[in-house]
Amino acid sequence: MEKLNKIINTLEDLKVKDLVVYDFEQSSPFYQYFVVATTNERQGNAAIGYVKKALLADEIKNVEGRGGSWILIDCHEVIVHLFREEDRKYYGFDQRLMGIKRVK
């Protein structure tokens, strides 16, 4: 999927940590992939702009948590979750998704 690859490449260029992609294999009518990464505040805020630049305007539905410790970028079938390290551990997001297929 071209959109997913653009998002992954953009985040890798920002040097995010622990980038993981979960494939929900059409099990949700709302999304197909979760992209989860660990960022610092600067990277998280920059990621919003860079993802917007990498995609077409209509490919991003919504952005939540600007400047916060958990940023969500809704790109329709791809949902991007950017956590600060302490919050990624606190919410245990990866443990909650253990049964979901990882593609990266």
C-alpha positions in Angstrom: 0.0 0.0 0.0 1.5 3.3 -1.1 0.1 5.4 1.6 1.4 3.1 4.3 4.9 3.1 2.8 4.9 6.9 2.6 4.0 7.1 6.3 6.6 4.5 7.3 9.3 6.3 5.2 8.4 9.7 6.6 8.6 8.4 10.2 11.9 6.6 9.6 13.4 9.8 8.2 12.5 11.5 11.5 14.4 8.7 13.3 11.4 7.6 15.5 12.1 4.7 17.8 10.4 1.3 18.0 8.3 1.7 14.8 5.8 -1.1 14.5 2.9 -1.7 12.0 -0.1 -3.8 12.9 -2.2 -5.3 10.1 -5.8 -5.8 11.1 -6.5 -7.9 7.9 -9.8 -6.2 7.1 -11.1 -7.0 10.6 -12.2 -3.4 11.1 -14.5 -1.4 8.8 -12.7 1.8 9.9 -9.0 1.0 9.4 -6.6 -1.6 8.2 -3.3 -0.6 9.8 -2.0 0.8 13.0 1.4 2.5 12.9 2.9 2.9 16.4 6.1 4.7 17.2 7.9 6.3 20.0 8.8 10.0 19.6 10.0 12.9 21.6 8.0 16.1 21.6 9.9 17.7 18.8 9.6 14.6 16.6 5.9 14.1 17.3 5.1 17.7 16.3 7.3 17.5 13.2 5.7 14.2 12.2 2.3 15.9 11.8 3.7 18.3 9.3 5.8 15.8 7.4 3.0 13.2 7.1 0.7 16.0 5.8 3.4 16.9 3.3 3.9 13.3 2.2 0.2 12.6 1.7 -2.6 14.3 -0.3 -4.8 16.7 1.7 -7.8 14.4 1.6 -5.8 11.4 2.8 -5.7 12.8 6.3 -9.0 12.8 8.1 -8.0 14.2 11.5 -5.1 14.9 13.9 -5.5 14.8 17.6 -3.1 15.4 20.5 -0.9 18.1 19.0 1.9 18.9 21.4 0.8 16.1 23.7 2.3 12.9 24.7 0.1 10.8 22.4 -0.5 12.0 18.9 -3.0 10.3 16.6 -3.0 10.9 12.9 -6.1 9.4 11.2 -5.3 8.7 7.6 -8.5 6.7 7.0 -7.3 3.1 6.6 -4.0 3.9 8.4 -4.0 5.2 11.9 -0.8 6.6 13.2 -0.1 6.5 17.0 2.9 8.5 18.2 3.7 8.1 21.9 6.3 9.6 24.2 8.3 6.7 25.7 6.8 6.9 29.1 3.2 7.0 27.8 3.8 4.1 25.4 4.8 2.0 28.4 2.0 3.3 30.6 -0.8 2.6 28.1 0.7 -0.8 27.2 -0.5 -0.3 23.6 1.8 -3.0 22.1 0.7 -5.6 24.7 -2.9 -4.9 23.9 -2.2 -5.6 20.2 -0.2 -8.8 20.8 -2.6 -11.0 18.8 -2.6 -8.7 15.8 -0.3 -9.5 12.8 2.8 -7.3 12.6 4.0 -6.3 9.2 7.0 -4.3 10.4 
